[in-house]
Amino acid sequence: MTEMVRAYLRIYGLVQGVFFRSSMREVAWRLGVTGWVRNLPDGSVEAVVEGPKEAVLKIIDWAHEGPPSARVEKVEVRWEKYKGEFNDFRIRYWW
C-alpha cells in the first residue's frame, strides 16, 4: 500500500512573477498530487501538497529549482498529518 503524506512548503527567493505557481500546478497534475499554491505579500510562495509519498517528495525536489526564471533561495518543509481534503491542485490567492 502506498503511504499518503501531506507537506506544507514555504519557498523564498525570486519566486513571484516567474510562473512559479502555474508551473507547480502543472507538475502537481503530472504527479497526481493534490493541494494548493499561492503567493504571499512578503514575496514568498506557500503550498500544501498531498499524495503518495514518492510524488510529494518529487514536487518538493522540484520546488528547490522551480521554473527556469525562478531563483529559489530556500524551501521550508513542514510535514503534517495527511487529511485527503483536496480533489485537485489549485492556485489560491491571499487577498
C-alpha positions as CSV (number, residue, x, y, z in Angstrom):
1,M,0.0,0.0,0.0
2,T,1.2,3.5,-0.9
3,E,1.9,5.8,2.0
4,M,-0.1,9.0,1.7
5,V,1.5,12.2,3.1
6,R,1.0,15.9,3.4
7,A,3.6,18.7,3.4
8,Y,3.4,22.5,3.9
9,L,6.0,24.3,1.8
10,R,7.3,27.9,2.0
11,I,9.5,28.9,-0.9
12,Y,11.7,32.0,-0.8
13,G,13.7,33.9,-3.4
14,L,12.7,35.2,-6.8
15,V,9.5,33.1,-6.9
16,Q,6.8,35.6,-7.9
17,G,6.3,36.9,-11.4
18,V,8.2,33.9,-12.8
19,F,5.3,31.5,-13.4
20,F,6.1,29.5,-10.2
21,R,2.5,28.8,-9.3
22,S,1.3,27.8,-12.7
23,S,4.4,25.6,-13.2
24,M,3.9,24.0,-9.8
25,R,0.3,23.3,-10.7
26,E,1.4,21.5,-13.9
27,V,4.0,19.4,-12.1
28,A,1.4,18.5,-9.4
29,W,-1.1,17.5,-12.1
30,R,1.5,15.4,-13.8
31,L,2.5,13.7,-10.5
32,G,-1.1,13.2,-9.2
33,V,-0.5,15.4,-6.2
34,T,-3.4,17.5,-4.8
35,G,-3.4,20.7,-2.7
36,W,-2.8,24.4,-3.5
37,V,-0.2,27.1,-4.1
38,R,-0.3,30.8,-3.6
39,N,1.8,34.0,-3.4
40,L,2.3,35.8,-0.1
41,P,2.6,39.5,0.4
42,D,6.3,39.1,1.5
43,G,7.3,37.8,-1.9
44,S,7.4,34.1,-0.9
45,V,5.2,31.3,-2.1
46,E,3.4,28.8,0.1
47,A,1.9,25.5,-0.8
48,V,0.2,22.5,0.7
49,V,0.7,19.2,-1.2
50,E,-0.9,15.8,-0.5
51,G,-0.5,12.5,-2.2
52,P,1.7,9.4,-2.4
53,K,4.9,10.0,-0.6
54,E,7.1,9.4,-3.6
55,A,5.1,12.0,-5.6
56,V,5.2,14.6,-2.8
57,L,9.0,14.1,-2.5
58,K,9.3,14.8,-6.2
59,I,7.3,18.0,-6.1
60,I,9.4,19.1,-3.1
61,D,12.6,18.5,-5.1
62,W,11.1,20.5,-8.0
63,A,10.3,23.4,-5.6
64,H,14.0,23.7,-4.8
65,E,14.5,24.7,-8.5
66,G,11.2,25.9,-9.7
67,P,10.6,27.1,-13.3
68,P,13.6,28.3,-15.4
69,S,13.2,32.0,-14.5
70,A,12.9,31.4,-10.7
71,R,15.8,31.8,-8.3
72,V,14.9,29.7,-5.3
73,E,16.9,30.6,-2.2
74,K,15.3,28.4,0.4
75,V,12.5,25.9,0.8
76,E,11.0,25.2,4.2
77,V,9.1,21.9,4.5
78,R,6.8,21.0,7.4
79,W,5.3,17.6,7.4
80,E,1.7,17.5,8.5
81,K,-0.9,14.8,9.1
82,Y,-2.4,13.6,5.8
83,K,-6.1,14.7,5.5
84,G,-7.1,13.8,2.0
85,E,-9.1,17.0,1.7
86,F,-8.3,18.0,-1.8
87,N,-9.7,16.8,-5.2
88,D,-7.1,18.6,-7.4
89,F,-4.3,21.1,-7.2
90,R,-5.2,24.8,-7.5
91,I,-3.7,28.2,-7.4
92,R,-5.1,30.3,-4.5
93,Y,-5.0,34.0,-3.8
94,W,-4.2,35.5,-0.4
95,W,-6.4,38.6,-0.8
